[in-house]
Amino acid sequence: MKKIVAAIAMLCSMVSTSSFASEVSAAQSAIKNQMKDPDSTNFKSVREITNSQGGRFVCGEVNSKNSYGGYVGFKTFAYQGGRTVIDGSFSNPDDYEFLALSGCAGPDAEKVALANKQAKIGCQISWEQITDVVLFNKSAEASADNAIAKIKLKNPNLDPSVAVNMKSQFITSVNAMKADSSFVESVKNNTNATRAIFMKECINNTSKAISGM
């Protein structure tokens, strides 16, 4: 797993994200419309930021009255391109990720969320490399070529020298995996359950390696 994590961490450094700018007035209007008592809505620390990936978001804190007429307390929010997420009011599975990746919840939350997102991508590519070899009888080199091709789809400007280094690491990690007969048998005979365990461990270890947290 250590060799796989090292290869995936390198892969993840090649993945970038981008965002679009948004306006403070649009953010405040959208947030007010979500409140039970829009007229009671108060804002503070509202500003536009550029996060570590170059994405622009409107951040701030919002407070308003609930159904009983009492203020609920200020909560952090993030807004971009018509989407608003308020801390603690998560209605979609990726709402927390959106808030954390925005940078509005602070640099540490952004760093961890970005590492986790990159780890998910990297670990999925790594799992597909494993199944290429174990289930579809491809060589370690062919599976590494497939992995590099998938990375290039996400990062067309991948430096050729970096790709060569990554391919070498991918081949090494797959050969190490092939030597683990119990894991190979598990992939063959219990693919879905093995994938679930692999992805959980891989994402956890890789995100920690990337973020250093």
Summary of the structure (lengths in Angstrom):
residues: 213
radius of gyration: 21.4
end to end distance: 18.6
largest distance: 65.9
contacts: 678
relative contact order: 0.16
helix: 59%
strand: 14%
